[in-house]
Amino acid sequence: MATIASGMMIAPTIFSTNLLSISLYLLPIASDSNLMIIINPIEVLLWTFRRNEKDVVKLYNTLSDVMRITTGGDMLNFGYWTEETKGPLEAQNELCKIFGNLTELQNAKNIIDVGSGLSGPSILWKTKFNFLEITCIDINFNQLKESSNKIKKILKNSVQVHRLNATSTILPLMDNSLDRVLALESVQHMKPLESFILESKRVLKNNGILGLALPVVNEKINSALKLGILSLTWSSQHYDVDYIKSVLTNSNFKKIEMEKIGSKVYAPLANYYIENRNSLRKKILAKYPSYVEKILFKSLVKMKQLSENNVIDYLLVKCKKDDAN
Ligand SMILES: C[S@@+](CC[C@H](N)C(=O)[O-])C[C@H]1O[C@@H](n2cnc3c(N)ncnc32)[C@H](O)[C@@H]1O
């Protein structure tokens, strides 16, 4: 492992198969933020069927901007929408708060945020619970690098927010060293899921808490037809609720609590997009071809329908490492 920037370490990344949650397959033609982004159909096929961690990195390098354009912020999750929520940023902050409360961050000290993206959630948790020592872990080096300025700007003293470029399936951390392992909307990419769960168990202290937030299917789906356009654009693993529970139980996690919050996620997010489509579309078209926006729109509409029909859901999970029992 080598230190390459203030507080940032590189650990070897093992490339296994993972893909994006709601994704469009694009290839940037240049890093200049004013240039249009074009799609490479061969990459589309490779990324759809090969699905390794390299693909996840490429896709987020390209697609994070769609999220940023539509939300105006730096978080890459769907958010939690209440009657009062005015927009995606508020929804994302709400999801982070709910997740932070669920995992009892007020009683923690050393935590890792696995699949930290642009570190938006970690910055929020650190702002609320200043005593936390947080390590942001992601396979995407660019995202970790980009989050550095933000951490410095918002948190001033960034000493206790570290960044680690590593995969969740081989965590370069010591046994029994952490109070919390958090994975906010990243578990759907992790494969094999068992490796991440066992790694979490290994690095957690006894009584430490593992928290997960992820899109799921309610039952194992055997037919791509059921998901429609989402079978292409929701291209991460489609883990089902029973499977998640069985992996946690088999790994000897205790006090497993699960809550389905899909109705607070998909339909309100889709409604927001539908209501604001004209203005959001304009912003997206400044950077992406128009069919990208069309696919995004159709995916959101399908997502809403599947959520209302109980095919897809969004799961919050809390469980404990309790080796005493
Ligand atoms: C949907 S984003 C969520 C980011 C952040 N948690 C948030 O809410 O803003 C998923 C993130 O998980 C990361 N990721 C995917 N697979 C991973 C893995 N196996 N190990 C570590 N990070 C991973 C991706 O690079 C991406 O940054």
The ligand as an SDF file (V2000), in Angstrom:
LIG
                    3D

 27 29  0  0  0  0  0  0  0  0999 V2000
  -24.4670    4.3780   -6.3870 C   0  0  0  0  0  0  0  0  0  0  0  0
  -22.8270    4.8250   -5.9390 S   0  0  0  0  0  0  0  0  0  0  0  0
  -23.1000    5.3440   -4.2680 C   0  0  0  0  0  0  0  0  0  0  0  0
  -22.0510    6.2860   -3.7850 C   0  0  0  0  0  0  0  0  0  0  0  0
  -22.2880    6.8590   -2.3900 C   0  0  0  0  0  0  0  0  0  0  0  0
  -22.4630    5.8120   -1.4140 N   0  0  0  0  0  0  0  0  0  0  0  0
  -23.4610    7.7890   -2.3830 C   0  0  0  0  0  0  0  0  0  0  0  0
  -24.5030    7.4180   -1.8220 O   0  0  0  0  0  0  0  0  0  0  0  0
  -23.3250    8.8950   -2.9140 O   0  0  0  0  0  0  0  0  0  0  0  0
  -21.9940    3.2510   -5.7510 C   0  0  0  0  0  0  0  0  0  0  0  0
  -20.5040    3.3520   -5.4950 C   0  0  0  0  0  0  0  0  0  0  0  0
  -20.0120    2.0530   -5.1510 O   0  0  0  0  0  0  0  0  0  0  0  0
  -18.7210    1.8950   -5.7020 C   0  0  0  0  0  0  0  0  0  0  0  0
  -18.4360    0.4590   -5.7960 N   0  0  0  0  0  0  0  0  0  0  0  0
  -19.0230   -0.4420   -6.6090 C   0  0  0  0  0  0  0  0  0  0  0  0
  -18.5260   -1.6750   -6.4030 N   0  0  0  0  0  0  0  0  0  0  0  0
  -17.5960   -1.5590   -5.4320 C   0  0  0  0  0  0  0  0  0  0  0  0
  -16.7210   -2.4800   -4.7740 C   0  0  0  0  0  0  0  0  0  0  0  0
  -16.7350   -3.7810   -5.0870 N   0  0  0  0  0  0  0  0  0  0  0  0
  -15.8880   -2.0110   -3.8260 N   0  0  0  0  0  0  0  0  0  0  0  0
  -15.8710   -0.6970   -3.4890 C   0  0  0  0  0  0  0  0  0  0  0  0
  -16.6730    0.2300   -4.0740 N   0  0  0  0  0  0  0  0  0  0  0  0
  -17.5290   -0.1850   -5.0250 C   0  0  0  0  0  0  0  0  0  0  0  0
  -18.8040    2.6070   -7.0380 C   0  0  0  0  0  0  0  0  0  0  0  0
  -17.5320    2.9240   -7.5530 O   0  0  0  0  0  0  0  0  0  0  0  0
  -19.6570    3.8300   -6.6740 C   0  0  0  0  0  0  0  0  0  0  0  0
  -18.8420    4.8930   -6.2970 O   0  0  0  0  0  0  0  0  0  0  0  0
  1  2  1  0
  2  3  1  0
  2 10  1  0
  3  4  1  0
  4  5  1  0
  5  6  1  0
  5  7  1  0
  7  8  2  0
  7  9  1  0
 10 11  1  0
 11 12  1  0
 11 26  1  0
 12 13  1  0
 13 14  1  0
 13 24  1  0
 14 15  1  0
 14 23  1  0
 15 16  2  0
 16 17  1  0
 17 18  1  0
 17 23  2  0
 18 19  1  0
 18 20  2  0
 20 21  1  0
 21 22  2  0
 22 23  1  0
 24 25  1  0
 24 26  1  0
 26 27  1  0
M  CHG  2   2   1   9  -1
M  END
$$$$
